[in-house]
Amino acid sequence: MKTVFAKLLQSEAYFNFKHNYLAIAGAILLGFFLLLAIFGPFVTPQNPYNLKELNLSDAYLPPSVMDSSSHFLLGTDQQGRDMLSGIVYGVRISLMVGISAMLISLVIGTTLGLIAGYRGGWLDSLIMRVADIQLSFPGMLIALFIMVVFGRGIDKVIIALSMVGWVLYARTVRGATMAERSKEYVDAAKVCGYPDRMIMFKHILPNVLTPLIVIATIQVGNFIITEATLSFLGVGVPTTQPSLGLLLSSGYQVLFSGLWWVSVFPGLTLLLMIVGTNLLGDFLRDELNPKLK
């Protein structure tokens, strides 16, 4: 383990990372929100899920910097929920949804892409035609349709996003697999009698992972935006859970009434999360793509 860590510190990628301030900023932002999602709920002044801790008489209190009598740092919303606590829990939900949907999409898309690229024939045609049909519709439209059919819920949002996101992995892995299957190490594995399953996942897969890392990093940010959009439209996370999209939706209704903090603070949080993932994703794209060097 120490040897791997030492090699990482001496690698060209780490050297380039140290001298790329945008990548460092992205990593700091993403790391901060990950820590906030893990440990934030233990230090927040309120549990937004616990209705016993909410008081309607505290509704729409301004941030403490605007009103010294208010003891809520970022103010409250229409339910008297502390905005800081709601944002922390919202970050937790957004990251959980984004990362979970990305992992499921990665597994499904990679598996189907390997099968399509290695097997070829009618199976390849079937998988790719399904992917082409799905790509002919906007991803948001497909997600909305799934949410309308199956109803609201975090698990439903994850399923909807996974059904939208697998196509990109499948097409990328298929193209890379078709290039790899004709190489000598694949022929050598066949001569040794290895089954196709082992050849695909043990020999070919490690050689097609590089672009998937870039896709996965950027896709987390895209999924976070999509989840927030679905929740903003009222078909995503239930109202009992303070998603960033729901906080934005409730804040938008009173945005022009002078209650700006209900939407501005969740919006800034969502913006910083997306900026962090995109900055890190851009660095990985440039670093892992030999054509850009």
Steps between C-alpha positions, in 0.01 A plus 500: 500500500781739589677415175191581294455829688868587451475428125190719482684791662785459251275465195465754220127524565557613860763749384256647249227505763718700741554763232138518385326742733158444348528125559610563859205734551264236359644229725472727805139586422403139436686380808332766713152396389581132551612572856194719549272219384669246730554700818278807452180346644683435828569870556198673346283696744184323382379177346274604210343152495378530859170689496521543878795735452313722253305802618273684256544818701862502378394506134692734268737636761788688332866401541657600829726754326186692396311466827686471829192348665510204260711207612493332157822564311344468151139572597200267479247388238120488501495207745735662749777265386853622556642565152851393599373164624279457194790573266731255678242223478423602143868467407495153653202395288638657182838328532343168596269513197773617262763247608256207529348565157848539349618166644191314380527659155871413491440132582208458257654699216846345533360146507279554197778682314745215561247242381407702192860579403638152565216283374386710206229365272132526581566561870709805419232627263226451758683684779606786275153542347353529849768758580428692179127505572564632849740766371230624263308632802626765745629343821286730713188389314578133568567572868174695530307214339650245741427720802141556391446125452670375818441798731725710720782375719878496525518142373277591205723796412809277508329245273389773258847653477661158457266421212609824337874479569602147395500579127811718505704231676371227268591685181843602632589150624369337182726710280804439719427127527474463122848652473642279778352163397727476194822546698750227573438470873134414432603235247749361754228477764276311256782257418549437872136396521369784717121539484358806329375640830852501645646651185247782501517595868857405593694583184305751292323699772819642665604637161175690440456654845681829434219685318245362745668682790453832321139422405416392855641817657310733269185289513473538879458875449247446222298262716500749789357765267239258364393395850467863603295570185266207564452608862449860392224383266340304784557147367829412671575474869195506735418824679592340834868501396683833452657448159681798349249495216207519742667783692546687173139435403363633828734797484403586142140548609601783733812623318342832401351557845832599654560152646806446281692277742258208457617446140838677478688286752385161360567632149856603588560162664380316190712725278817434702439125496468497123802727453712270721409183311544664159841649584625163620342326202666740256840429655449124479387533138813692406728277706367160396448577130835454319368688194484822708860478623 
